[in-house]
Amino acid sequence: MRLFLFRLSLKPHRQTDIFQRRQSDGSAHTRETWLRERLSSQVAFNHRQNDFYFVPEASDTGIPSEIIVGWIARTRAVNERTPPWDGLSLTEHESWQAALIMIDPRHHDDGQKVAMEARPDIGSPEAILVSLARALSPSVQEPFSVTAFPIIEERSFARFASEHEETIKTITYEASVPNMFGGADDFSEEMRTLRDEANVSKVKTRLESDGTIDIKATRLTEIANHVEKGGGKIKATTTDGSTYNSDEHAAHEDVDTGGTESEKSDFWSRVRAALDRIF
């Protein structure tokens, strides 16, 4: 089983609503308490015109209670034939498929982390997680808006930049405003200012040179570091046509489940053994 890793960025809604979701005692939600409440029950959402569901795992998995464990489920039409005595006619029935998802909603310096199983019968974990994040906060009645970006293999952009030094022509990046990382660099400070003073949640910028871009500039290094931690995406092209796309370097963990299904007795023990690497 391959689990892809993501960060969630939760930005408080500046505009409040008298009906905004609050804790049971009437106090305002923290990011952790809000995520726990929203994901404590089934969440229906639409992804590419199909109905998907987040469903929390109800059984005792043995995974620490700090981690939210659930499934992303969807239906698939399965074509098959009726028995021979019914003429082997073509028929179709609805089959439910599900991918494992685990969320650590606790506050960390590097933010809230998600691990989601990649399954071809479910779809791209990144695209699905973006749709789920949007469904979690459909209006200002929820205290936070949510963005999700993949964590990127460490220094993957730096390696590309080193291999193509003085040939990079364009760089495009998309970044979420940080509620994480605690960076003291200029880029993180600028992004926090945009969040707090201009109510910005994401920034998308294209850098282009009439020659080549100086990739040793401090700000570009800061942007790449922000993206690799799960704060956004970055693409680059060179004068000779080489390209870099952070999506192609998404971090993941392979968990040896022995080919077992989740109902088998050792499935969860195998997942638990990998938790330290994942979170």
Salt bridges, closest charged atoms under 4 A:
GLU32 OE2 - ARG36 NE 3.07
GLU37 OE2 - ARG21 NH1 2.91
GLU37 OE1 - HIS29 NE2 3.06
GLU80 OE2 - HIS93 ND1 3.25
ASP104 OD1 - ARG106 NE 2.87
ASP104 OD2 - HIS108 NE2 3.04
ASP110 OD2 - ARG7 NH2 2.89
ASP121 OD2 - ARG119 NH2 2.55
GLU126 OE2 - LYS233 NZ 2.54
GLU142 OE1 - ARG21 NE 2.76
GLU142 OE2 - ARG38 NE 3.74
GLU153 OE1 - HIS249 ND1 3.80
GLU165 OE2 - LYS216 NZ 2.96
GLU174 OE2 - LYS202 NZ 3.21
GLU189 OE1 - ARG192 NH2 3.43
GLU190 OE1 - ARG219 NH1 3.05
ASP196 OD1 - ARG195 NE 2.77
GLU208 OE1 - ARG206 NE 3.25
GLU222 OE1 - ARG219 NE 3.60
ASP247 OD2 - LYS233 NZ 3.50
GLU253 OE1 - ARG277 NE 3.11
ASP254 OD1 - ARG2 NE 2.64
ASP256 OD2 - ARG270 NH1 3.66
ASP266 OD2 - ARG270 NE 2.95
